[in-house]
Amino acid sequence: MIFLLTGCNSKDKNNESNIKITSNEVNLVLKENTLTNDEATFILVNNSPESIFYGDAFHLERKIKGKWYTLEMKEKVNFYLQPHELKQDEFIEIKINFTDLYGKLENGLYRFVKSYKYNNSNEELYTGVEFLIS
């Protein structure tokens, strides 16, 4: 399995995100008391009846006038593409430094998005969590 990441500039209306969050069984949550303007810790939770596979890649989106736009990273980031397995009822914490990757985040509504796949499936699914920088 290969997971790919693409980045876009949130100020360009042509970079509107078409990502649909597709699961109620695989979720991302924001870990309590970890959100700052600089960083946050997210928890990827697998409540499905089977293992999922995910890569290190992720992306950040910002909601502007009711639409989601993918943010561009400051520099190209090489993510490790070998998938990781997350078994049923397991979770993993993911700490992200926004400043290092995107620069200082402006006030607004954001969404952290990760893709995953089920074993023996080529369908890429997405989970995400919204958070507010103010």
C-alpha positions as CSV (number, residue, x, y, z in Angstrom):
1,M,0.0,0.0,0.0
2,I,1.2,3.5,-0.8
3,F,-0.1,6.7,0.7
4,L,0.5,10.0,-1.1
5,L,0.3,13.5,0.1
6,T,-0.5,16.6,-2.0
7,G,-0.3,20.1,-0.8
8,C,-2.1,23.3,-1.9
9,N,-2.2,26.9,-1.0
10,S,-5.3,27.8,1.0
11,K,-5.6,31.2,-0.5
12,D,-6.1,29.8,-4.0
13,K,-9.7,29.0,-4.6
14,N,-8.6,26.3,-7.1
15,N,-7.3,24.2,-4.1
16,E,-10.6,23.5,-2.7
17,S,-10.5,20.1,-0.9
18,N,-12.8,17.3,-2.1
19,I,-12.0,15.1,0.9
20,K,-15.0,13.3,2.4
21,I,-14.6,11.9,5.9
22,T,-15.8,8.4,5.3
23,S,-15.8,6.5,8.6
24,N,-17.5,6.3,11.9
25,E,-15.4,3.4,13.0
26,V,-12.0,5.0,12.4
27,N,-11.7,8.4,14.1
28,L,-9.3,11.2,14.8
29,V,-9.7,13.1,18.0
30,L,-7.8,16.0,19.4
31,K,-6.0,15.1,22.7
32,E,-7.3,17.3,25.5
33,N,-5.1,20.2,26.5
34,T,-2.6,19.8,23.6
35,L,-3.8,22.4,21.1
36,T,-1.8,25.6,20.8
37,N,-1.1,27.9,17.8
38,D,2.1,26.0,17.3
39,E,1.2,22.3,17.8
40,A,-1.3,19.7,18.8
41,T,-1.5,16.0,19.5
42,F,-4.2,13.9,17.7
43,I,-5.3,10.4,18.4
44,L,-6.1,8.0,15.6
45,V,-8.6,5.4,17.0
46,N,-9.6,2.1,15.2
47,N,-13.0,1.0,16.5
48,S,-13.6,-1.1,13.4
49,P,-13.8,-4.9,13.5
50,E,-10.6,-5.3,11.5
51,S,-7.1,-3.8,11.2
52,I,-6.5,-0.7,9.2
53,F,-3.3,0.5,7.5
54,Y,-2.2,4.1,7.5
55,G,0.9,6.0,6.4
56,D,2.8,8.9,8.1
57,A,1.3,11.4,5.5
58,F,-1.4,13.8,6.6
59,H,-2.7,17.2,5.6
60,L,-4.2,20.2,7.1
61,E,-7.2,22.1,5.8
62,R,-8.7,25.5,6.6
63,K,-12.3,26.4,6.2
64,I,-12.8,29.7,4.3
65,K,-16.3,31.0,3.6
66,G,-17.9,27.5,4.2
67,K,-15.4,25.5,2.1
68,W,-12.3,23.5,3.0
69,Y,-9.0,24.3,1.4
70,T,-5.8,22.3,1.7
71,L,-2.9,24.2,3.2
72,E,0.5,24.0,1.6
73,M,3.5,23.0,3.7
74,K,6.4,25.5,3.9
75,E,8.8,22.9,2.4
76,K,8.5,19.5,0.7
77,V,8.2,16.8,3.4
78,N,9.2,13.3,2.6
79,F,6.8,11.0,4.5
80,Y,7.7,7.4,5.2
81,L,5.3,5.6,2.9
82,Q,5.5,2.1,4.5
83,P,2.0,1.6,6.0
84,H,1.6,1.0,9.7
85,E,-1.0,-1.4,11.0
86,L,-3.5,-0.3,13.6
87,K,-5.4,-3.3,15.0
88,Q,-9.0,-3.4,16.2
89,D,-9.6,-1.3,19.3
90,E,-6.0,0.2,19.1
91,F,-5.0,3.8,19.0
92,I,-1.9,5.9,18.3
93,E,-1.0,9.5,19.2
94,I,0.3,11.8,16.5
95,K,2.0,15.0,17.6
96,I,2.2,17.7,14.9
97,N,4.2,20.9,15.0
98,F,2.2,23.4,12.9
99,T,4.9,26.1,12.9
100,D,7.6,23.8,11.5
101,L,5.4,22.5,8.7
102,Y,3.0,25.4,7.9
103,G,4.2,28.5,9.7
104,K,2.1,30.1,12.3
105,L,-1.5,29.3,11.9
106,E,-3.9,32.3,11.6
107,N,-7.1,32.3,13.6
108,G,-9.7,30.1,12.0
109,L,-11.3,26.6,11.7
110,Y,-8.9,23.8,10.6
111,R,-9.2,20.1,9.9
112,F,-6.5,17.5,10.4
113,V,-6.9,14.7,7.8
114,K,-5.4,11.2,7.5
115,S,-6.0,8.5,5.0
116,Y,-6.2,4.8,5.7
117,K,-7.1,1.5,4.0
118,Y,-8.5,-1.8,5.2
119,N,-6.5,-4.9,4.5
120,N,-7.1,-6.3,1.0
121,S,-8.7,-3.1,-0.1
122,N,-7.5,-0.5,-2.6
123,E,-10.1,2.0,-1.5
124,E,-8.5,5.0,0.3
125,L,-10.7,6.3,3.1
126,Y,-10.3,9.5,5.2
127,T,-10.8,10.5,8.8
128,G,-10.4,13.9,10.2
129,V,-11.0,16.2,13.2
130,E,-11.8,19.9,13.2
131,F,-10.2,22.4,15.6
132,L,-10.3,26.1,16.2
133,I,-7.3,28.4,16.4
134,S,-8.2,31.7,18.1
